[in-house]
Amino acid sequence: MCIVALAWQVVEGLPICLLSNRDEFYIRPTQSLRHWQDSPIIAGQDLQSGGTWMGITEMGRWAVITNYRDASDQRIYPTSRGEIVADYLASDLPPIRFAQQLEQRQQDYAGFNLIVGDRQQAVYMSNRGEAPQVLAHGVYVMSNGLMSEHWAKTQHLRQRFVQEFLPLLALPEVSESDLQQVAWDILEDQRQRLPEQLPQTGIAQELEQLLSSTFIASPNYGTRCSNFLRCFQQHVIWLEKTQQGPQQGKIQCLEFSYSG
């Protein structure tokens, strides 16, 4: 489970701005943000499956994936969803072509929402009812239902992202500390939705309530890390904040220029 807010070609000089939380069981082994060895991928890594939930390359390819929540689906799938992101980043297919090819084998994966992109194009698809579609310039929020379903959880994040965060990016001068403060405040929002606002995904209402906040906290499962990604015309700044474990609160920064 994760949540993502994306401003795609909305802010002048900043084609991609993305805030996201990665939610997972605390026990699941994870590697933090880094350049993968012998690979073009820059991402964190799920050490259990080998894939990732979000990544980028120095050529400007990027991708992010979330689970589609459906408690009625108890099948065991042969391939991890995190491998989709890694496969895309390691390929040279245009985003729409990759998504179209993935659609032909989407039944091999548990439910997912996916955005793949490069410096020219972004494409969204879900293997639970959304064919590949090129995204127009705009703001998109993706969680654990279809983007078209407009959950209260995603609407809340969208409102804060549009009203509190994007205006800062449009200012001629804004400090890095101010930007980060607002980004982390938005991503660490633990306010839950009202019972009547909850989606019906087949899980108990108590669990649905727990999962309805942007930032999730429970004894065994919750937000493991938060990400603030900015892709400018020629360079990238990616901040990853650890949200659980002995490194809790640590902010790692990777900055690089595009290589092509």
Phi, psi and omega in degrees: 000137179207173173216145188221135169241127185233128168255108185255108179054046179253318185264128181300129180081357181224080186300328182230125170226127189221132170244138180206154170241139172254121180252135184195164173296138184295333184283343185289125184293136187217142172254135182286177184307132179190169167282125178288143181293134177055039183206152176281357190281136170242115188184166161284176182213136172278108186284349177281319182252341180091355182264197179210164182260345183194138180196174182208167174229166179289347174276353177097008173282140181211156181200153176211143184225147172229157174286148169262120188273121178208099185295341181284344181269102183251014181291155173259123186259147186286340188229139179286141178296329180297339178290337179298313180298313180298318180298317180296313184296328181276351183266175174239015179288143171301151183308313183294323180292318177300314181297321179295321177292320178299323180303330181289342180231024185294339180290349179282354187237148167298167187301138179212158164244139187220136166238125174241145183203172169221203184280350181247333191215145173231139185228133176249143171205160171220141177275016175238033170129007180232111177292158179306132181218132177288131182275131171287165175303133180164188180254133182227140176233129186231131178228235189248015167234179177297146179301331182285352184276340174054058174301153176300325178299313181287326178294323178296314178295318179303315182299315181291320180298315183285318187274328186254326189262308184301324177300328177296320182293337181274351180289144180296329178221122175214139185283152177298322180295322178294317178301312182296320180301315180290319179301311181292325178298319179294316183286338181261019180286114182260010180291129182266158180281161178290152181307321182287350179265355187284144174287166178248095183250006176097001177260169179298147183299326179298320179287321176302320179296314180302320185276003187273355180265159177298315177255128184250132178224126175206172183299327187238347186216142176170197182286118182271323178206156175240147184230141176230104185247130175234123177248105179276188182295324185234352182211168186231141171234122180236120176251129176239125180251121178287132186245003183205149176093188185295339179264015184306132180094348180290134177247122177255138181239127170244129180227133180205161175262150176297146182259357181206000000 
